[in-house]
Amino acid sequence: MRKTEELIKESEKWGAYNYHPIPIVIESGKGVWVEDVEGEKYMDMLSAYSAVNQGHRHPKIVDALVEQANKMPLTSRAFHNDMMGKFLKKLCETTGFEKALPMNTGAEAVETALKAARKWGYEKKKVEPNKAEIVACKNNFAGRTISIITFSTEEQYRDGFGPFTPGFKTIEYGNAKALEEVVTENTVAIILEPIQGEGGIIVPPEGYLKEVRKITKDNNVLMIVDEIQTGFGRTGKLFAFEHEGIKPDIVCVGKALSGGLYPVSAMLSSKEVMNVFRPGDHGSTFGGNPIGSAVAIAAIDVLLEEKLVERAAELGTYLIEELNKIDAPCIKEVRGKGLLIGVEIKKEYGGARRYCEKLMDEGILCKETHQQIIRLAPPLIVLREELDWAIGKFRKVL
């Protein structure tokens, strides 16, 4: 039996069957390339769902992690540490927000935003106790906690996990008028993704975010934007909402905030919103820990110093153009922004997974989403010649 099969069987024996990975066991990685336990090399075109924008094992981020690990890994929030303030200052100055609350995973950042929005609604908007409503969009993905799956429209994410958290409404994505129709005096926030990643790389109509921003301002409703997958350069802007020249009230960030080396997330907002939290309201033992803070500082520095946002804009345009040139009857549509791209396969040609498995045989790692879409999101450090090599493989398989 090959080592790959042994290791997969070991994982399946001792772990829960809550994922269906592409059948490869990765052992090491550097930049845009990874190597499996059999010694085969592959181009990573998923970037751990956009967590590895800076590439695998970026030396500057690794050095920051190792140095801090050898100095002071964890204090908990019972005490101050010398890294968290530096991290929050860097994050706020880079993103243009007044305050940041550090957490670990993306779902935690979203839960933090939901709690902040509700408390803001009661304290600032004067919504009656326990009447606050938050609006979400169909086809969303923000994590898998009980409250988050409450506003999911993916049946599998909800099946068997009720009863659900009250206080959420779900509307059509990309339709600003649908928001107008559900807003009441009890509406405290809308939460949405500027591009729905897990939902199939769904790009809303141009002007949609701007319309939502106007409706929320007119009705004193917070606009929460989930940039966990789209943030930190992935779409060719620091944040995807910048494509429409708006600024939300709350932004959830994670994944690439740490360059894939350590779980770091945060909620970004204004003083007015963030100041609803008081000691004991919310927290995390690991949130804002010294290692996470040091890693995030280095990850932001790499993003800015290597101009990865600009690279994503340039190379994303190029990759979409080249993919659109592929003359294959199975392709329904190529869509996306920057280096977040979806290739939708026509249903009569089968699901996208078999194409992903064929691409793996050709040395490219990607993953299907929503059955028919191949999601492509290489590290932002990818070279044009590396993309050209990958395009040749796509052409062959498709």
C-alpha positions as CSV (number, residue, x, y, z in Angstrom):
1,M,0.0,0.0,0.0
2,R,1.3,3.5,-0.9
3,K,2.1,5.9,1.9
4,T,-0.7,8.2,0.7
5,E,-3.4,5.5,1.2
6,E,-2.0,4.5,4.6
7,L,-2.2,8.1,5.9
8,I,-5.6,8.7,4.5
9,K,-6.9,5.5,6.1
10,E,-5.3,6.5,9.4
11,S,-7.1,9.9,9.3
12,E,-10.4,8.2,8.4
13,K,-10.1,5.7,11.2
14,W,-9.4,8.1,14.0
15,G,-11.1,11.3,12.8
16,A,-14.7,12.4,12.1
17,Y,-15.8,12.1,8.5
18,N,-16.6,15.8,8.1
19,Y,-14.5,16.6,5.0
20,H,-14.1,14.9,1.6
21,P,-10.6,16.0,0.5
22,I,-8.9,15.6,-2.8
23,P,-7.0,12.3,-2.4
24,I,-3.5,13.7,-1.8
25,V,-1.4,13.9,1.4
26,I,0.8,17.0,1.4
27,E,4.0,16.9,3.3
28,S,5.8,20.1,2.6
29,G,5.4,23.4,0.7
30,K,7.3,26.5,-0.4
31,G,5.8,29.5,-2.2
32,V,3.2,28.3,-4.7
33,W,4.4,24.7,-4.7
34,V,3.7,21.8,-2.4
35,E,5.0,18.2,-2.3
36,D,3.1,15.1,-1.3
37,V,4.4,12.1,0.8
38,E,5.3,10.3,-2.5
39,G,7.6,13.1,-3.5
40,E,5.3,14.5,-6.3
41,K,5.2,18.2,-6.8
42,Y,2.1,20.3,-7.3
43,M,1.1,23.9,-7.8
44,D,-1.3,25.0,-5.1
45,M,-4.2,26.8,-6.7
46,L,-6.4,27.0,-3.6
47,S,-4.1,28.7,-1.1
48,A,-6.0,27.1,1.9
49,Y,-9.1,29.0,0.9
50,S,-7.1,32.2,0.5
51,A,-5.2,31.9,3.8
52,V,-1.9,31.5,2.0
53,N,-1.9,34.7,-0.1
54,Q,1.7,35.3,0.8
55,G,2.7,31.8,-0.3
56,H,3.7,28.8,1.8
57,R,6.3,29.3,4.5
58,H,7.2,32.9,3.6
59,P,10.6,33.3,5.3
60,K,9.7,36.7,6.9
61,I,6.5,35.3,8.5
62,V,8.2,32.1,9.5
63,D,11.0,34.1,11.2
64,A,8.5,36.2,13.1
65,L,6.7,33.0,14.3
66,V,9.9,31.3,15.4
67,E,11.4,34.4,17.1
68,Q,8.2,35.0,19.1
69,A,7.7,31.3,20.0
70,N,11.2,31.3,21.5
71,K,10.4,34.4,23.5
72,M,6.7,34.4,24.7
73,P,4.0,32.4,23.0
74,L,0.9,33.0,25.2
75,T,-0.1,35.2,28.1
76,S,-3.9,34.9,27.8
77,R,-5.9,38.2,28.1
78,A,-5.5,38.1,31.9
79,F,-2.3,40.1,31.3
80,H,-1.1,42.5,28.7
81,N,1.6,41.4,26.2
82,D,4.0,43.5,24.3
83,M,2.9,42.4,20.8
84,M,-0.9,42.8,20.6
85,G,-0.9,46.6,20.7
86,K,1.6,46.8,17.8
87,F,-0.5,44.3,15.8
88,L,-3.7,46.2,16.3
89,K,-2.0,49.5,15.5
90,K,-0.6,48.0,12.3
91,L,-3.9,46.4,11.3
92,C,-6.0,49.6,11.9
93,E,-3.5,51.9,10.2
94,T,-3.3,49.6,7.2
95,T,-7.1,49.1,6.8
96,G,-8.3,52.6,7.9
97,F,-10.5,51.4,10.8
98,E,-10.4,52.9,14.3
99,K,-10.5,49.7,16.4
100,A,-9.9,46.0,16.0
101,L,-10.8,43.1,18.2
102,P,-8.5,40.1,17.7
103,M,-9.8,36.5,17.6
104,N,-8.5,33.3,16.0
105,T,-10.8,31.8,13.4
106,G,-13.0,33.4,10.8
107,A,-16.2,32.1,12.4
108,E,-15.1,33.7,15.7
109,A,-14.7,37.0,13.9
110,V,-18.2,36.7,12.5
111,E,-19.7,35.8,15.9
112,T,-17.9,38.8,17.4
113,A,-19.5,41.1,14.7
114,L,-22.9,39.6,15.3
115,K,-22.6,40.2,19.1
116,A,-21.3,43.8,18.5
117,A,-24.2,44.6,16.1
118,R,-26.8,43.3,18.5
119,K,-25.4,45.2,21.5
120,W,-25.0,48.4,19.4
121,G,-28.6,48.0,18.4
122,Y,-29.8,47.9,22.0
123,E,-27.5,50.6,23.3
124,K,-27.2,53.0,20.4
125,K,-30.3,52.5,18.2
126,K,-32.5,51.8,21.2
127,V,-34.1,48.6,19.8
128,E,-36.3,46.9,22.4
129,P,-34.6,44.1,24.4
130,N,-34.3,40.8,22.5
131,K,-35.9,42.2,19.3
132,A,-32.8,42.9,17.3
133,E,-32.8,41.5,13.7
134,I,-29.8,40.8,11.5
135,V,-30.2,40.3,7.7
136,A,-28.1,37.9,5.7
137,C,-28.0,36.8,2.1
138,K,-28.9,33.5,0.5
139,N,-26.0,31.3,-0.6
140,N,-23.8,32.8,2.1
141,F,-21.0,31.1,3.9
142,A,-19.5,32.6,7.1
143,G,-18.6,29.5,9.1
144,R,-20.4,26.6,10.9
145,T,-21.3,27.7,14.4
146,I,-24.9,27.3,15.4
147,S,-25.7,31.0,15.0
148,I,-24.0,31.2,11.6
149,I,-25.7,28.1,10.1
150,T,-29.0,29.6,11.3
151,F,-28.8,32.1,8.4
152,S,-27.3,29.6,5.9
153,T,-29.5,28.5,3.0
154,E,-27.4,25.4,2.4
155,E,-29.6,22.5,3.7
156,Q,-26.7,20.2,4.6
157,Y,-25.1,22.9,6.9
158,R,-28.4,22.9,8.9
159,D,-29.6,19.4,8.7
160,G,-29.6,17.8,12.2
161,F,-28.3,20.9,14.0
162,G,-31.5,22.7,15.1
163,P,-33.0,24.4,17.0
164,F,-31.5,27.6,15.6
165,T,-30.7,31.0,16.9
166,P,-33.6,33.5,16.4
167,G,-33.3,37.0,15.1
168,F,-32.1,36.5,11.5
169,K,-33.7,37.1,8.1
170,T,-32.4,35.9,4.8
171,I,-32.8,37.8,1.5
172,E,-31.6,37.4,-2.1
173,Y,-28.0,38.2,-2.8
174,G,-27.2,40.9,-5.3
175,N,-30.7,42.5,-4.9
176,A,-30.6,45.7,-2.9
177,K,-34.3,46.2,-3.1
178,A,-34.8,43.0,-1.2
179,L,-33.0,44.6,1.7
180,E,-35.2,47.7,1.6
181,E,-38.3,45.4,1.8
182,V,-37.2,43.6,5.0
183,V,-35.7,46.5,7.0
184,T,-37.7,47.4,10.1
185,E,-37.1,49.5,13.2
186,N,-35.6,46.4,14.8
187,T,-33.0,45.8,12.0
188,V,-29.5,46.3,13.4
189,A,-27.3,45.0,10.6
190,I,-26.9,43.2,7.3
191,I,-24.0,40.8,6.9
192,L,-22.8,39.8,3.5
193,E,-19.7,38.8,1.4
194,P,-18.6,41.2,-1.3
195,I,-18.0,38.1,-3.4
196,Q,-19.5,34.8,-2.3
197,G,-16.6,32.4,-2.3
198,E,-17.9,29.1,-0.9
199,G,-21.2,29.9,-2.8
200,G,-19.4,29.5,-6.1
201,I,-17.4,32.8,-6.7
202,I,-20.6,34.8,-7.1
203,V,-19.8,38.4,-8.0
204,P,-22.8,40.7,-7.4
205,P,-24.0,43.2,-9.9
206,E,-21.9,46.4,-10.2
207,G,-23.2,49.0,-7.8
208,Y,-24.8,46.5,-5.4
209,L,-22.6,47.2,-2.4
210,K,-23.0,50.9,-3.0
211,E,-26.8,50.6,-2.9
212,V,-26.6,48.4,0.2
213,R,-24.4,51.1,1.9
214,K,-26.9,53.8,1.1
215,I,-29.9,51.8,2.4
216,T,-28.1,50.9,5.6
217,K,-27.1,54.6,6.2
218,D,-30.6,55.8,5.5
219,N,-32.1,53.3,8.0
220,N,-29.4,53.5,10.7
221,V,-28.4,49.8,10.1
222,L,-24.8,48.5,10.4
223,M,-23.2,47.1,7.2
224,I,-21.1,44.0,8.1
225,V,-18.8,42.8,5.3
226,D,-17.2,39.3,5.6
227,E,-13.8,39.7,4.0
228,I,-12.3,36.5,5.5
229,Q,-11.7,34.9,2.1
230,T,-11.7,38.1,-0.1
231,G,-9.5,40.3,2.1
232,F,-5.9,41.2,2.0
233,G,-5.4,41.5,-1.7
234,R,-7.2,38.4,-3.0
235,T,-9.5,40.4,-5.4
236,G,-6.9,43.0,-6.5
237,K,-7.8,45.5,-3.8
238,L,-6.9,45.3,-0.1
239,F,-10.6,44.6,0.5
240,A,-13.1,43.6,-2.1
241,F,-15.6,46.3,-0.9
242,E,-13.1,48.9,-2.2
243,H,-14.0,48.1,-5.8
244,E,-17.2,50.1,-5.2
245,G,-15.6,52.9,-3.1
246,I,-17.5,52.3,0.1
247,K,-16.6,51.7,3.7
248,P,-18.7,49.3,5.8
249,D,-19.3,49.7,9.6
250,I,-17.8,46.4,10.4
251,V,-15.4,44.1,8.6
252,C,-14.5,40.5,9.5
253,V,-11.0,39.4,8.6
254,G,-8.9,36.3,9.0
255,K,-7.1,33.7,6.8
256,A,-4.4,35.7,5.0
257,L,-4.1,38.0,8.0
258,S,-1.5,35.4,9.2
259,G,-0.2,34.2,5.9
260,G,-1.4,30.7,6.7
261,L,1.0,30.1,9.6
262,Y,-1.3,30.6,12.6
263,P,-5.0,31.2,13.2
264,V,-5.5,34.9,13.5
265,S,-8.8,36.8,12.8
266,A,-10.3,40.1,13.8
267,M,-13.3,42.3,13.7
268,L,-12.6,45.9,12.5
269,S,-14.9,48.8,13.2
270,S,-15.3,52.3,14.6
271,K,-15.0,53.5,18.2
272,E,-18.7,53.9,18.4
273,V,-19.4,50.3,17.6
274,M,-16.4,48.7,19.4
275,N,-17.0,50.6,22.6
276,V,-20.2,48.7,23.3
277,F,-17.9,45.9,24.6
278,R,-16.9,46.1,28.2
279,P,-14.7,43.7,30.3
280,G,-16.4,40.3,30.5
281,D,-18.7,40.8,27.5
282,H,-16.5,38.9,25.0
283,G,-13.1,37.4,24.8
284,S,-10.7,34.6,23.8
285,T,-7.8,33.0,25.6
286,F,-5.7,32.9,22.4
287,G,-7.1,36.0,20.7
288,G,-4.3,38.6,20.4
289,N,-1.7,36.3,21.7
290,P,2.0,37.2,21.1
291,I,2.7,34.6,18.4
292,G,-0.5,35.4,16.5
293,S,0.3,39.2,16.7
294,A,3.9,38.8,15.6
295,V,2.8,36.6,12.7
296,A,0.1,39.0,11.6
297,I,2.4,42.0,11.6
298,A,4.8,40.1,9.4
299,A,2.0,38.9,7.1
300,I,0.8,42.5,6.6
301,D,4.3,43.7,6.0
302,V,4.8,41.1,3.3
303,L,1.5,42.0,1.6
304,L,2.5,45.7,1.4
305,E,6.3,45.4,0.7
306,E,5.8,42.9,-2.1
307,K,2.9,44.8,-3.6
308,L,0.7,41.6,-3.6
309,V,-2.5,43.6,-3.9
310,E,-1.3,45.0,-7.2
311,R,0.0,41.6,-8.4
312,A,-3.4,40.1,-7.8
313,A,-5.1,42.8,-9.9
314,E,-2.7,42.4,-12.8
315,L,-2.3,38.6,-12.8
316,G,-6.0,38.0,-12.0
317,T,-7.0,39.9,-15.1
318,Y,-4.5,37.9,-17.1
319,L,-5.7,34.6,-15.8
320,I,-9.3,35.3,-16.4
321,E,-8.6,36.4,-20.0
322,E,-6.6,33.2,-20.7
323,L,-9.1,30.9,-19.1
324,N,-11.8,32.5,-21.3
325,K,-9.8,31.7,-24.4
326,I,-10.0,27.9,-23.6
327,D,-12.4,26.4,-26.2
328,A,-14.0,23.7,-24.2
329,P,-17.7,22.8,-24.4
330,C,-17.8,21.9,-20.7
331,I,-17.2,25.5,-19.6
332,K,-20.3,27.4,-18.7
333,E,-18.7,30.5,-17.4
334,V,-15.4,31.9,-16.0
335,R,-15.9,34.6,-13.4
336,G,-14.2,36.4,-10.5
337,K,-12.0,39.3,-9.4
338,G,-8.3,39.4,-9.0
339,L,-7.0,35.9,-8.2
340,L,-10.3,34.6,-6.9
341,I,-11.8,32.8,-9.9
342,G,-14.5,30.3,-10.5
343,V,-14.8,28.1,-13.6
344,E,-18.3,26.7,-13.8
345,I,-18.9,23.4,-15.5
346,K,-22.1,22.7,-17.3
347,K,-24.2,20.1,-15.5
348,E,-24.4,17.8,-18.5
349,Y,-20.6,17.3,-18.3
350,G,-20.7,16.1,-14.7
351,G,-19.6,17.6,-11.4
352,A,-16.5,19.7,-11.0
353,R,-14.8,17.3,-8.6
354,R,-13.7,14.9,-11.4
355,Y,-12.0,17.8,-13.2
356,C,-10.2,18.7,-9.9
357,E,-9.0,15.1,-9.6
358,K,-7.8,15.1,-13.2
359,L,-6.0,18.5,-12.5
360,M,-4.3,16.8,-9.5
361,D,-3.0,14.2,-11.9
362,E,-1.5,17.0,-14.0
363,G,0.2,18.6,-11.0
364,I,-2.4,21.3,-10.0
365,L,-4.4,21.4,-6.7
366,C,-7.8,23.0,-6.7
367,K,-11.2,22.2,-5.2
368,E,-14.8,22.1,-6.3
369,T,-17.5,24.1,-4.6
370,H,-21.2,23.9,-5.1
371,Q,-20.8,20.8,-7.2
372,Q,-20.2,22.6,-10.5
373,I,-17.5,25.2,-9.8
374,I,-13.8,24.8,-9.9
375,R,-12.4,27.4,-7.5
376,L,-9.0,28.8,-8.4
377,A,-7.1,31.0,-5.9
378,P,-3.3,30.7,-6.2
379,P,-0.9,32.5,-3.7
380,L,-0.6,36.1,-4.8
381,I,3.2,35.6,-5.2
382,V,2.6,33.4,-8.2
383,L,4.7,34.2,-11.3
384,R,3.2,34.8,-14.8
385,E,5.2,31.9,-16.2
386,E,3.8,29.7,-13.5
387,L,0.3,30.7,-14.4
388,D,1.1,30.0,-18.1
389,W,2.2,26.5,-17.1
390,A,-1.1,26.0,-15.2
391,I,-3.2,27.4,-18.0
392,G,-1.7,24.7,-20.3
393,K,-2.8,22.1,-17.8
394,F,-6.3,23.6,-17.6
395,R,-6.6,23.5,-21.3
396,K,-5.6,19.9,-21.5
397,V,-8.0,18.7,-18.8
398,L,-11.0,20.9,-19.7
